[in-house]
Amino acid sequence: MKNIFIKSLLCIFILLTFTNCTTNLTAEGEIVDFIMKEEAPKDAEFLGIVESGLLQIHFTQESVINDLRNKVAELGGNLLVVDTMTSISDEFFGYEFKGMGRAYRIN
């Protein structure tokens, strides 16, 4: 009886943790443009580095890009330069994606 209870709690935890593995764009994130592995325009103001996939599992590259765009918007930016996008093969989850980029504001 105790084992069933523990297994049930574990299943609930796993479901709650991994059911929302796709990041949707926020309204602010939708206005953030992105470019891949390019330099930002010279008049762009650098705001900081943004990372995705450290605390949340992403199963698609789109989810990583959405998360990065949302983070750029939180910093007040409107341009994301994606510098790295990596995939990791996991026998339990399949592929997981992580990304890193730079946040800019263009006036």
N, C-alpha and C positions, 0 to 999 in steps of 0.2 A: 504494500500500500504506500509506504514511504517512497519507494523507488518510482512509482507511477507519478506521484506528486512532484518529485524533483524533475523527472523527465518532462512533465507538462510545463513546469516553470521554465525549463531550458528552452523548450519549443516556443513558448510565448516570447521569451527574450529574443531568440533568433528572428522570429517573425517581425517583431517590433523594430529590431535593429536594422534589418536588411530589406524591408518592404519598400522603403522610400529611398532607393539607391540612385534615382535619376533626379538631377537638380534641374528645376525649372527656372527660367529667367524671371526676375522681378521686373516690375515696370521700369525701374531705374536702369537695370541691367540691359534692357532692350535697346536703350539709346547708345550703349557702348559698342563702338566698332572694334573689330579685331583684325590683325594681320599676323602672319606666321613668319617668324625668323627673319624679320626685316628691321631696319632702323626706323625709329619714329621720325616724323618731320622735325626739322631744326627748331621750329618755334614751339614745339610741345614741351610742356612743363612736366618733369619727372616727379611722380608722387610716391613710388615705392615698388617693392617686389610683392607679387601675389603668388600663392601656392594653392594647389588643390590636390586632394587625394591623400592627405596626411591623416585626417581623422574620419573621413567619410570614404566609403568604397564607391568607385564609379565603374560601371560596366560598359560605358560608351565614351568615346571621345567628345561627343556632343555634350554630355553631362559635365565633363571637365571644363569645356569652353564656357558653358553656362555659369558654372560656379566661379570661374575666373572673372567673367564679365560682371557678375553680381558684386564680387569683391572690389573690382575697379570702381564700380558705381558707388560703393560705400565709402571709398576714399575721395569721392568727388571728381573722378576722372571720366573721360569719354572715349579713351582709346586703350586697347589692350594689345601689347606685342607679345605673342606667345613664343617663348624661347625654347621650351622643351615639352615634349609629350612622350611619355613612356608607357609601355604596356608590360604587365607582369603576368605570367601564366601561373595559375594556382589550380591545383587538382580538385579543390573543393568548389571554388567560385568560378572557375574558368579564367577569363582575362579581366584584369583590373587595370584601370588607367589612372595616371597621375600627370600633373602638368605644372609648369611654372612660367611666369611671364612678368612683364613690367607694366605698371599703370602710368598713364599720362593724361594730362588735360590739355586740350587744344582750344584756344580761345577763338 
